[in-house]
Amino acid sequence: MVGTFFFDGQALNGKSTYCSGSVVRSKGKSLVLTAGHCANSLKDATHRIVVPQYRYGLPAGTQPSGVFTIDEVYKDPRYPEEGKATRGPLSDLDFAFIVVAPNARGQIENVTGALTFTPTTSYEHNVTVVGYPDSVENNNTHKAITCDVPTAGYTASAR
């Protein structure tokens, strides 16, 4: 359910991956959740794909879930258009939804499964995060890695 993105100048099996995204349950079975700062580069790219379960070294046709073309990128217009992740109040807006076209195997959710949003009563949880570090210097095989982290909501006193 987790993959990475490639777009103009970021070749599949190149030296870098670009951000991570998770397939989330949706009526259209075509939705991927990522960070808002990742959407900034994806929204203006000409050629853009997401590769769930990305395996470095495999051609596009033999990736475990295939390759999905990005159709639309949606992020909150209040989130900055440039730069990396923000801190402070705007960090709550650092998310984006990506709509992808089906590939030969079908809709992305039917191919990979999907995560479900679950309402909670607080901002404080222990979660497992899955992602693709961006370069061979940080992760020479481009494998997805996981880490367990606590979450917390932003408060004015945390500035």
N, C-alpha and C positions, 0 to 999 in steps of 0.2 A: 503493500500500500504506500510505500515511501519511495520516492525517486529523486532524480536530479534533472536540471534543465540544461539545454544547449541552445545557442542562438548565434546570430551573426558573429563570426570571429571566435566562437567557442566550439571547436570541433568535437564530435563524438570521438572518444578515445584519445583526445588531446591531453595536454599537460594539466588542464584545469577542468573542474566541474563548476557549475554555477548554482548555488543555493540548493535547498531541498524543498520538496513539497509532499504533502500527504493527500491521498484520495479520501474524500469525505462523502458520506452518504448524501445523495440528492435525488430529486425526482427525475432529472434528466440523465442520471448516472454518468455524469461527465465533469465533475467538479474536483479541483485540486486546490488545497489550501497552502499558501506560502506566506512569506514575510512581505510586508509592504515595500521594504527597501529592495527586495528582489524584483518586485513588479516594476520598479522604475526603469530598469534596463529591458525587461521583457516586453513591456507595452509598446515600445517603439521599434523593436527588432523586426526585420523582414522575414527571416527564417527562424522559427522557434519551435522547439519540441520539449516534451518531458519524457523521461525514460524511467518507468518504475522498475525497481529491483535492478538498477544499472549494474552491469558487470564490465569492468574495464577490460579492453582487448577484444570483446566480441563485436562483430559487425551488427548494424542496426537490425537486420533480419533475424538474427539469432539471440537477441536480448530476451531474457526470460518472459517478459510481458509485452515485448514489442516496443514500438515507438509511437507516441501520440502527438499529433500536431496541435499547437495551441491556437484556438480560435479567438478568444477574448480574454482580456485582463481587466479585473475590477479591483480598485482600491479606493479607500476613503479619500476624497479630494483634499481633506485637511492635512493629510500626511505629506511631508515634504517631497518634492519632486526629485531632489538630488541627494546624494550621499548615502552613508551607511545607516545602521539602526540608530534611532534616537533614544535619549533617556528623558525622563520626566513625563509630563502629562501626555505628550504625543506618542509615547511608547505604547500606549493602549491602542493606537491606531495602526501599529506596525503589522498589518496583516493584509492579505489580498486573496482573491479567489480567481482561479484560472479555469476557463471552460475549454475543454479539449474535444477534438473531433474523434470519432471512433476509428480504430485501425482495423486491419483485416480480421482480427480476433473478436472485435465488438467494442462496446462501450467500456471505458476504463474501469468503472466500478464492477462490471460483470467479469472482467479479466482478473483484477487484483483483489477484489473485496474493498471495503471502505470502513473508515473510522466513523463513529457516531458521536455527535456533540451531546454532552451530558450536562444538564443543569447542576450547579453546585451552590452551596450556601456561603462559600468564602473564597478568597483568592489564594489561600495557603494550602498547598497540596504537595505531595511528593509525586513526581512524574518521571517517566522514562522518555527521553528525547532521542530521536533517530535522525541522523543527518549525514551528509557527504561533505567532509572537509574539502576546501576549494582547490588545493594544489598538490602536486606530487611531493613537494617539500613537507607538507603536513600529513600526507597519507599517500604513500607511493603506489598503492594498488587501487586507490579510489573506492575502497569498500565502505559501505555504510557503517557507521559506528553508533553506539548507544551510550548514554550516560544518564544516571539517575540524579535529579536535581530537585530542590524545593522551589516552589513558586511563591510569589507575594505580589500583592497589588501595589500600585503606586499611591503614595499619600503625600500631601504637601509637606509633611515633616521629613520626608525622605529626600528632599532636594539637596 
